[in-house]
Amino acid sequence: VKFELLSEDDQADPKQGTAVAQKLCDAKVSGVVGHLNSGVTIPASAVYNQAGLPMISGSATNPKLTDEGGWNVARVCGRDDAQGKVAGAYIAKAFAGKKVAIVGSGPAGLAAAQQLARVGHDVTVFEKSSRLGGLLRYGIPDFKMEKSHIDRRVQQMTAEGVVFRTGVLVGALLGVARGVWR
């Protein structure tokens, strides 16, 4: 068996990604390794599924890819909903009793913060947006997930001792690297 490598640029754009996917399908490729980000990979995977092509993603982390993907989709990297727990468990063990800053309140940030707080760390989550939730709040339509779920989780985490600071662009305004964070 001989494989030939074809390379295409989806420009990190979902529309361009589906056009690239169709081009590869039309070229009668045997399978696809790619795309890079979840926002392009998910719509492209539907094109490959329709054409009966297997696809492997080495970097798309959105759970939707494999939860809603077809028979043809496989990933070789961790999912967003697992990365926070794994990172939290590592930090909890490696930095026991330390103060921890989490940058970003998306799925991984919230999961890591909650896991760390539950094992006794002082956790502060910094979010550049005015509202918490990251991709959960701004990337998932309301009809797919009510935002009250995020608000309820944040209330629960606040009660568990997690501190949330919104509207903070870490590095530019806060100076965490210079030890200004308190």
Helices and strands as residue ranges (DSSP letters): H 14-26, E 32-33, H 38-51, E 55-57, H 64-67, E 73-75, H 80-94, E 99-103, H 107-118, E 122-127, H 135-138, H 148-159, E 163-166, G 176-178
